[in-house]
Amino acid sequence: MKIYGDLDSGNCLKVKWVCDRLLRRYTWIDIDTLKGETRTPEFLRLNSAGQVPVVEFDDGRTLAQSNAIIRYLARGTDLIPAEAFLAAKVDEWLFWEQYSHEPYVAACRFQMVYLGQSRSELDTEKVKRGYYALARMEQHLHDARFLVGDALSLADVALLAYTRVAPEGGFHLDGYGAVRRWIADCEAALHLPAVAPAAVHATS
């Protein structure tokens, strides 16, 4: 199995983390999106949308979209609850992540990390909606260790990817104690190094 991705992309890291957690063997192929490597004829044959991540399986089939990939890879494992309603709750968070979290938290991070913009240059509406997303997570995690049930699931993997680096997009996490505790718990469960101390506070 080959994973085409960018290690600075949370969407790509989701796939890597799931493979590592499930001990799935893979070859990682770095793709530099800023250099137009997703727009080459060779890459577009893998994914006509011109986006990473993309997984190419041994039989030549390909699959794109991070949440679709991790759902496929994790089928039949403990990352998707066996109980149907809880599995649907995982999907609920996955859809919400792509519609109400990633477009704001990740987009602001992209502006700062990839484009070198300052916090003052961020789209104020994106910042506001990003904080709405973080506030919803904070409220939910105040009384829950993980997002669904009492164990790590794909919901946590998907939301962790950009939440743990939200300060790189200008978001302060100082007032989000439950979210910060959840980040640490997810990192421990996935055997990830803790986010660097410099990323705890948003930069200007």
C-alpha positions as CSV (number, residue, x, y, z in Angstrom):
1,M,0.0,0.0,0.0
2,K,1.3,3.5,-0.9
3,I,0.2,6.6,0.8
4,Y,0.7,9.8,-1.1
5,G,0.7,12.7,1.3
6,D,2.2,15.8,3.0
7,L,3.4,15.3,6.6
8,D,2.4,18.9,7.3
9,S,-1.2,18.1,6.4
10,G,-3.5,17.0,9.2
11,N,-5.7,15.2,6.7
12,C,-2.7,13.2,5.5
13,L,-1.5,12.5,9.1
14,K,-4.9,11.0,9.9
15,V,-4.2,8.2,7.4
16,K,-0.7,7.7,8.7
17,W,-1.8,7.5,12.3
18,V,-4.5,4.9,11.6
19,C,-2.1,2.8,9.7
20,D,0.5,3.0,12.5
21,R,-2.2,2.3,15.1
22,L,-3.4,-0.8,13.2
23,L,0.1,-1.9,12.2
24,R,-0.7,-1.7,8.6
25,R,2.4,-1.8,6.3
26,Y,2.7,1.1,3.8
27,T,5.1,3.2,1.8
28,W,4.9,6.9,2.4
29,I,5.4,9.0,-0.7
30,D,5.9,12.7,0.0
31,I,3.9,15.1,-2.1
32,D,4.7,18.8,-2.1
33,T,1.4,20.6,-2.8
34,L,3.0,24.0,-2.9
35,K,5.2,22.9,-5.8
36,G,2.2,21.7,-7.8
37,E,2.9,18.0,-7.3
38,T,-0.8,17.3,-7.0
39,R,-1.4,18.8,-10.5
40,T,0.9,16.6,-12.5
41,P,-0.6,14.1,-15.0
42,E,0.8,11.2,-13.0
43,F,-0.9,12.4,-9.8
44,L,-4.1,13.3,-11.4
45,R,-4.4,9.7,-12.6
46,L,-4.4,8.7,-9.0
47,N,-6.9,11.4,-7.9
48,S,-8.5,13.6,-10.5
49,A,-9.4,16.1,-7.8
50,G,-5.7,16.9,-7.3
51,Q,-5.7,16.5,-3.6
52,V,-3.8,14.6,-0.9
53,P,-4.0,12.1,0.8
54,V,-4.4,9.3,-1.7
55,V,-3.9,5.6,-1.0
56,E,-2.9,3.2,-3.7
57,F,-3.5,-0.4,-2.8
58,D,-1.6,-3.4,-4.0
59,D,-4.2,-4.2,-6.7
60,G,-3.9,-0.7,-8.2
61,R,-7.2,0.7,-6.8
62,T,-7.0,4.1,-5.3
63,L,-9.0,5.9,-2.6
64,A,-9.0,9.6,-1.7
65,Q,-10.6,11.8,1.0
66,S,-9.0,11.4,4.4
67,N,-12.1,10.3,6.3
68,A,-13.2,7.9,3.6
69,I,-9.7,6.3,3.7
70,I,-9.6,5.9,7.5
71,R,-13.1,4.5,7.6
72,Y,-12.1,1.9,5.0
73,L,-8.8,1.0,6.7
74,A,-10.4,0.8,10.2
75,R,-13.3,-1.4,9.3
76,G,-13.7,-4.3,11.7
77,T,-11.3,-2.7,14.2
78,D,-11.7,-1.1,17.6
79,L,-11.4,2.3,16.0
80,I,-15.1,2.0,14.9
81,P,-17.5,0.9,17.6
82,A,-19.2,-2.4,17.1
83,E,-22.6,-1.0,18.2
84,A,-24.3,0.6,15.3
85,F,-25.5,3.8,16.9
86,L,-22.0,4.5,18.3
87,A,-20.6,3.8,14.9
88,A,-23.0,6.4,13.5
89,K,-21.9,8.9,16.1
90,V,-18.4,8.5,14.9
91,D,-19.6,9.3,11.4
92,E,-21.5,12.3,12.8
93,W,-18.2,13.7,14.1
94,L,-16.4,12.9,10.9
95,F,-18.9,14.8,8.8
96,W,-18.9,17.7,11.3
97,E,-15.1,17.8,11.2
98,Q,-15.0,18.3,7.5
99,Y,-17.8,20.8,7.4
100,S,-17.5,22.8,10.6
101,H,-14.0,22.4,11.9
102,E,-11.4,21.8,9.2
103,P,-12.6,24.7,6.9
104,Y,-11.8,27.1,9.7
105,V,-9.1,25.8,12.0
106,A,-7.1,24.2,9.2
107,A,-7.7,27.0,6.8
108,C,-6.3,29.6,9.3
109,R,-3.3,27.3,9.9
110,F,-2.7,27.1,6.2
111,Q,-2.6,30.9,5.9
112,M,-0.1,31.2,8.7
113,V,2.1,28.1,8.2
114,Y,2.0,27.7,4.4
115,L,1.5,31.3,3.3
116,G,3.4,33.0,6.1
117,Q,0.6,35.4,7.0
118,S,0.3,36.9,10.5
119,R,-2.6,36.4,12.8
120,S,-3.9,39.9,12.1
121,E,-4.3,38.9,8.4
122,L,-6.6,36.0,9.1
123,D,-10.2,36.1,7.9
124,T,-12.1,37.1,11.0
125,E,-15.1,35.0,10.1
126,K,-13.0,31.9,9.8
127,V,-11.4,32.7,13.2
128,K,-14.8,33.1,14.8
129,R,-16.1,29.9,13.3
130,G,-13.0,28.1,14.4
131,Y,-13.5,29.1,18.0
132,Y,-17.2,28.0,17.7
133,A,-15.9,24.5,16.7
134,L,-13.4,24.5,19.6
135,A,-16.1,25.6,22.0
136,R,-18.3,22.8,21.0
137,M,-15.6,20.3,21.5
138,E,-14.8,21.8,24.9
139,Q,-18.4,21.5,26.0
140,H,-18.6,17.9,24.9
141,L,-15.3,16.8,26.3
142,H,-16.0,18.4,29.7
143,D,-17.8,15.2,30.7
144,A,-16.3,12.7,28.3
145,R,-12.7,11.4,27.9
146,F,-13.1,10.7,24.1
147,L,-15.6,12.0,21.5
148,V,-17.6,8.7,21.3
149,G,-17.8,6.2,24.1
150,D,-15.0,5.6,26.5
151,A,-12.2,4.7,24.0
152,L,-10.3,6.2,21.1
153,S,-12.2,6.1,17.8
154,L,-11.8,7.5,14.3
155,A,-13.7,10.6,15.6
156,D,-10.8,11.4,17.8
157,V,-8.2,10.7,15.1
158,A,-10.0,13.0,12.7
159,L,-10.5,15.9,15.1
160,L,-7.0,15.6,16.7
161,A,-5.2,16.2,13.4
162,Y,-5.9,19.9,13.3
163,T,-7.0,20.6,16.8
164,R,-3.6,19.8,18.3
165,V,-1.9,22.3,16.0
166,A,-4.7,24.9,16.2
167,P,-2.3,27.5,17.8
168,E,-0.3,27.4,14.6
169,G,-3.4,28.9,13.0
170,G,-3.7,31.6,15.6
171,F,-6.1,29.9,18.0
172,H,-5.5,30.2,21.7
173,L,-6.2,27.0,23.7
174,D,-5.5,28.4,27.1
175,G,-9.2,28.5,28.0
176,Y,-9.9,25.0,26.6
177,G,-8.8,22.7,29.4
178,A,-10.9,19.8,28.4
179,V,-9.7,20.0,24.8
180,R,-6.0,20.2,25.9
181,R,-6.5,17.1,28.2
182,W,-8.2,15.3,25.3
183,I,-5.3,16.1,23.0
184,A,-2.8,14.7,25.5
185,D,-5.0,11.5,25.9
186,C,-5.2,11.0,22.2
187,E,-1.5,11.6,21.7
188,A,-0.8,9.0,24.4
189,A,-3.2,6.5,22.8
190,L,-1.7,6.9,19.4
191,H,1.9,7.0,20.7
192,L,2.5,10.5,19.3
193,P,5.0,13.0,20.7
194,A,3.3,15.8,22.5
195,V,2.8,19.1,20.6
196,A,5.9,21.2,21.0
197,P,5.6,23.8,23.9
198,A,6.0,26.6,21.4
199,A,2.7,25.6,19.8
200,V,0.7,25.9,23.0
201,H,0.2,29.6,22.5
202,A,-0.9,31.2,19.3
203,T,1.7,33.3,17.5
204,S,1.1,36.7,16.0
